[in-house]
Amino acid sequence: NRLLWLEGVKQDEAKRQGRTAPSDFICGDRLTMVDIQVYVNLWYWDTFCPGQHFFKQLENRVPWVQSWYSRMHARPAVVAARTAAGYLDLADESDKKKAQ
């Protein structure tokens, strides 16, 4: 599973750098296209191909990935994209409240 792999990479990164926690983004300390692309793919497959349940299947096994996804999911531009790009019916309940 690639999410387990990413979790391992981020945990190893923290150990190598002597940090208590990995950096906030996939490729370091700032948002890059990698974060955007991975988020969009996870959201797309989990939303449009119901049953994937990436995080339910990996519950408590990918804490960094889950935290990163939650941070990405809450970014104002991401919320706006989900609510304004024709996906309001697929948006989170919290997104729908913000759109009203």
N, C-alpha and C positions, 0 to 999 in steps of 0.2 A: 504494500500500500504506500502510495507516494506521500500521503499525509504523515504516516509514521516515519518515513524517511526524512521529511522536512523537519519534523519534531526533533529527530536525532541530530540532524545537522545544526539546528539552532541551539540545542543543549550543548553540543560539542563546542560550538563557537563561544559560548559563555565561559566554559571551562578553560579553553585555550587562551582567552583574553583576560582571565582572572576576574570575571564579572560574576555577580550573584544571579544575574538574569540575562537572557539573550537580548540583543538589540530589538527595537520595536518593529522593524520592517524586515522583509525577507533578505534584502541585500544590504543591510547596514542600518544606519541611523536616520535615514530619510526615505520618504515615499518614492518609489520608482515604478516604471512600467511593469516590472515583474509583479509587484504587489497588486496593481490594478488588474492585470491579466489573470493572475491566479484567483483573485477574489471573484471576478466576473465569471470565470469558468465554474468555480464552486457554486456560486449563487445560481447560475444558469442550470447546471445539471441537477441541483437539488430542487429547484423551482419547477422546471419544465419536464423533468423526468422523475415524477414523484416516486418515492420508494428508495431513493439513494441514501438519505439520512446519514450523511457522512459522519456527523458528530455523534449521533446516537450510537452508531456502530463502534465508534472509537472512544466512547465515554471514558473520561479520566485517563486516557492514554496519550492525548495530544494537547496538554494544557496551553503551551505556547501558541500552537496553531489556532486553537479555539479563541484565545484572547486576541490574537491578531485579527481573526475573522470578525470578531465582535467590534473591534476598533474600526476596521474598514467599513463594516456594515453601518456604523453610526456616523461616519463622516458626512458632513452636510451635502457635499456634492453627490455622494452615493445615494443618500436619502432622496435628494431631488431627482436623480436619474430614475430611481425606482417609481417615484410617485408621478413624475411629469412625462415620462416616456411611454405612457400607455400601459404601464404595469400596475396601476393602482389596485386592480382586482387581485393581483398577486403579491402586493406589498404586505409588509407586517402591519399588524393592528396599530402599532406605534406610528408607523408611517402615515396611515390613514388619518390619525388624529392630527398630525402635523399639517396635512394637506387641507384640512377643513378650515 
